[in-house]
Amino acid sequence: MKRASTFSSLLAAAATMCAPAGHDRTVAEEKVPVHSSISANEAVIDYVYKNNSVHAYWACTNSSGNPWVCIGSCKVTEDAISGRWVYRNYLR
C-alpha cells in the first residue's frame, strides 16, 4: 500500500482528513480523555493532565469537523484510524 502524506480519501463519504503532524502541545485542561480513535464516542483508554507535554504525530479532522491529534500508537491508513487520540481543542 502506498502511504500518502494526506489521507483525504480515508472514508471519503465521511469527509475525514488526516495529515502527519510532528509537534509538541501542552494539555490545557485539568484531565483530558485519550480516545481509541477520532470521536468522543470512541473508548476512553487513558487520560493526560494539565500542563503535561504531548507529541502530536498525526492531526485529523473527523466527519463532524472536530480536530483530533494522535499522541501515540498511531495507525492512519485508508482503511482504519486508531491509536491514542486527544481532542485538539483541549491542547495549546
C-alpha positions as CSV (number, residue, x, y, z in Angstrom):
1,M,0.0,0.0,0.0
2,K,1.3,3.5,-0.8
3,R,1.3,5.9,2.0
4,A,0.3,9.5,1.1
5,S,1.1,12.5,3.2
6,T,-2.6,13.4,3.5
7,F,-5.5,11.0,3.7
8,S,-8.4,12.9,2.2
9,S,-9.6,9.6,0.6
10,L,-9.9,8.0,4.0
11,L,-13.6,7.1,4.4
12,A,-14.3,9.7,1.7
13,A,-18.0,9.7,2.4
14,A,-17.3,10.7,6.0
15,A,-15.0,13.5,4.9
16,T,-12.2,12.6,7.3
17,M,-9.0,14.5,6.7
18,C,-5.6,13.5,8.2
19,A,-2.0,14.6,7.8
20,P,1.2,13.9,9.7
21,A,1.9,16.4,12.5
22,G,5.2,16.3,14.3
23,H,5.0,19.0,17.0
24,D,4.6,19.2,20.8
25,R,1.5,20.5,22.5
26,T,0.6,21.3,26.2
27,V,-2.5,19.9,27.8
28,A,-4.7,22.9,28.7
29,E,-7.5,21.2,30.7
30,E,-7.2,19.5,34.2
31,K,-7.9,15.9,32.9
32,V,-8.3,15.2,29.2
33,P,-9.5,11.8,28.0
34,V,-7.4,9.9,25.4
35,H,-9.7,8.0,22.9
36,S,-9.0,5.0,20.7
37,S,-10.0,6.9,17.6
38,I,-11.1,10.4,16.4
39,S,-14.5,10.6,18.1
40,A,-15.7,11.4,21.6
41,N,-17.9,8.3,21.3
42,E,-14.8,6.0,21.0
43,A,-13.5,4.3,24.1
44,V,-11.5,6.3,26.6
45,I,-8.3,4.4,27.0
46,D,-6.3,6.8,29.2
47,Y,-6.0,10.4,30.4
48,V,-3.5,13.2,30.1
49,Y,-3.2,16.0,32.6
50,K,-2.9,19.8,32.6
51,N,0.5,21.3,31.8
52,N,1.9,18.0,30.6
53,S,3.5,18.0,27.2
54,V,2.4,15.6,24.5
55,H,3.8,15.0,21.0
56,A,1.3,15.1,18.1
57,Y,2.2,12.6,15.4
58,W,-0.9,12.9,13.3
59,A,-3.7,15.5,13.0
60,C,-7.2,14.6,11.8
61,T,-10.5,16.3,11.4
62,N,-13.4,13.9,11.7
63,S,-16.6,14.0,9.6
64,S,-18.2,16.4,12.2
65,G,-15.4,18.9,11.6
66,N,-13.7,18.2,15.0
67,P,-9.9,18.4,15.2
68,W,-8.0,15.5,16.8
69,V,-4.3,14.7,17.3
70,C,-2.7,11.3,17.8
71,I,-0.2,11.2,20.6
72,G,0.9,7.6,20.4
73,S,0.4,4.2,18.8
74,C,-0.9,5.9,15.7
75,K,-2.4,4.0,12.8
76,V,-3.7,6.1,10.0
77,T,-4.4,4.2,6.8
78,E,-7.1,4.4,4.1
79,D,-8.9,1.5,5.9
80,A,-8.6,2.5,9.6
81,I,-7.7,5.1,12.2
82,S,-6.6,4.1,15.7
83,G,-4.2,5.0,18.4
84,R,-4.2,7.4,21.3
85,W,-6.3,10.4,20.2
86,V,-6.9,13.7,22.0
87,Y,-9.4,16.4,21.1
88,R,-7.2,19.2,19.7
89,N,-9.1,22.0,21.5
90,Y,-8.0,20.6,24.9
91,L,-4.4,21.3,23.9
92,R,-2.5,24.5,23.3
